[in-house]
């Protein structure tokens, strides 16, 4: 038996389902909230991510204690801005995210030191002069790891 085709679009069908409709509405609200917050002047140059919005409480994750302090000073005006944008936010909880924020992690490229010929010679000479020790092991690893001009 073939399933009956609905005359509704797939999105409309999902919105009519109470569980998925609620989820889609929360995702749309979260996206709108993130766009509104990203434009806030106090957050320029700050690595942050928007956490969940439960009832009227929002959670923001920041990358450093300095960013947390900077943002904490402008919380009342940020809350007012969000309320004027039509978002029901009365309290913002700030939290430092201990692991790197995902958005910043994706853009990060591994750093590589580049040694000049003189530096390369100096490090190789040092490695050859050292007796077997943890320092020689570390110097050897350094020489293998870094690029040379």
C-alpha positions as CSV (number, residue, x, y, z in Angstrom):
1,X,0.0,0.0,0.0
2,X,1.4,3.4,-1.0
3,X,1.6,6.1,1.6
4,X,-0.7,9.0,1.0
5,X,1.1,12.1,-0.1
6,X,0.3,15.3,1.7
7,X,-0.4,18.5,-0.1
8,X,1.8,20.3,2.4
9,X,5.4,20.9,1.9
10,X,7.9,18.9,4.0
11,X,8.7,22.0,6.1
12,X,5.0,22.7,6.7
13,X,4.5,19.0,7.7
14,X,7.3,19.2,10.1
15,X,6.0,22.4,11.6
16,X,2.6,20.9,12.2
17,X,4.2,18.1,14.3
18,X,4.4,19.4,17.9
19,X,7.8,18.0,18.6
20,X,9.6,19.0,15.4
21,X,7.7,22.3,15.3
22,X,9.0,23.2,18.7
23,X,12.5,22.2,17.7
24,X,12.5,24.2,14.5
25,X,11.1,27.2,16.3
26,X,13.9,27.0,18.9
27,X,16.5,26.6,16.2
28,X,15.2,29.7,14.4
29,X,15.1,31.7,17.6
30,X,18.7,30.5,18.4
31,X,19.9,31.6,14.9
32,X,18.2,35.0,15.3
33,X,19.7,35.4,18.8
34,X,23.2,34.6,17.6
35,X,22.9,37.1,14.7
36,X,21.7,39.8,17.1
37,X,24.5,39.1,19.6
38,X,27.3,38.9,17.0
39,X,26.5,42.6,16.0
40,X,27.0,43.8,19.6
41,X,30.0,46.2,19.8
42,X,31.4,44.8,23.1
43,X,31.8,41.4,21.5
44,X,34.0,42.5,18.5
45,X,37.1,40.4,18.6
46,X,35.8,38.1,21.4
47,X,35.6,34.4,20.8
48,X,32.2,33.3,22.1
49,X,29.4,30.9,21.4
50,X,25.7,31.2,22.3
51,X,24.4,28.5,24.6
52,X,20.9,27.5,25.3
53,X,18.0,30.0,26.0
54,X,15.8,28.5,28.7
55,X,12.8,30.5,29.8
56,X,14.3,34.0,29.9
57,X,17.9,33.0,30.7
58,X,20.6,32.9,28.1
59,X,24.0,31.2,28.5
60,X,27.0,32.6,26.7
61,X,30.4,30.8,26.5
62,X,33.5,32.9,26.1
63,X,37.1,31.8,25.4
64,X,39.1,33.7,28.0
65,X,38.7,35.3,31.5
66,X,39.5,38.7,30.0
67,X,36.6,38.4,27.5
68,X,34.3,37.3,30.4
69,X,35.3,40.5,32.4
70,X,34.9,42.7,29.3
71,X,31.5,41.3,28.5
72,X,30.3,41.3,32.1
73,X,30.6,45.1,32.2
74,X,28.2,45.5,29.3
75,X,25.6,42.9,30.2
76,X,22.8,45.3,31.2
77,X,23.0,47.1,27.9
78,X,23.2,43.8,26.0
79,X,20.0,42.5,27.7
80,X,18.3,45.8,26.8
81,X,19.4,45.5,23.2
82,X,18.1,41.9,23.0
83,X,14.8,42.9,24.5
84,X,14.4,45.8,22.1
85,X,15.1,43.2,19.3
86,X,12.0,41.3,20.4
87,X,13.9,38.5,22.3
88,X,12.7,37.5,25.7
89,X,16.0,37.6,27.6
90,X,16.1,38.9,31.2
91,X,19.3,37.3,32.4
92,X,22.6,36.2,30.8
93,X,24.9,33.7,32.4
94,X,28.5,33.9,31.3
95,X,30.8,30.9,31.4
96,X,34.4,30.4,30.3
97,X,34.6,27.5,27.8
98,X,37.7,25.5,28.8
99,X,38.1,23.8,25.4
100,X,38.6,25.8,22.2
101,X,35.5,27.1,20.7
102,X,34.5,25.1,17.6
103,X,34.2,28.1,15.3
104,X,37.7,29.3,16.1
105,X,39.1,25.7,15.9
106,X,38.0,25.2,12.3
107,X,39.9,28.4,11.2
108,X,43.1,27.7,13.0
109,X,46.1,26.4,11.1
110,X,49.0,24.8,12.9
111,X,51.8,27.2,13.5
112,X,55.3,26.3,12.2
113,X,58.5,28.0,13.1
114,X,60.9,28.8,10.3
115,X,64.6,28.7,11.2
116,X,67.2,30.7,9.3
117,X,70.4,28.9,8.1
118,X,72.3,30.4,11.1
119,X,69.6,29.2,13.6
120,X,69.5,25.8,11.9
121,X,73.3,25.4,12.3
122,X,73.2,26.6,15.9
123,X,70.5,24.1,16.9
124,X,72.2,21.2,15.0
125,X,75.6,22.1,16.6
126,X,73.9,22.2,20.1
127,X,72.2,18.8,19.4
128,X,75.6,17.3,18.4
129,X,77.4,18.6,21.5
130,X,74.9,17.5,24.1
131,X,75.3,14.1,25.8
132,X,72.3,11.7,25.8
133,X,69.8,13.4,28.0
134,X,66.2,14.7,27.9
135,X,67.6,18.1,26.7
136,X,69.2,16.4,23.7
137,X,66.0,14.5,23.0
138,X,64.0,17.7,23.1
139,X,66.5,19.5,20.8
140,X,66.4,16.7,18.3
141,X,62.6,16.8,18.3
142,X,62.8,20.6,17.8
143,X,65.1,20.2,14.8
144,X,62.9,17.5,13.2
145,X,59.7,19.5,13.8
146,X,60.6,23.0,12.5
147,X,61.0,24.0,8.9
148,X,64.2,25.7,7.7
149,X,64.6,28.6,5.2
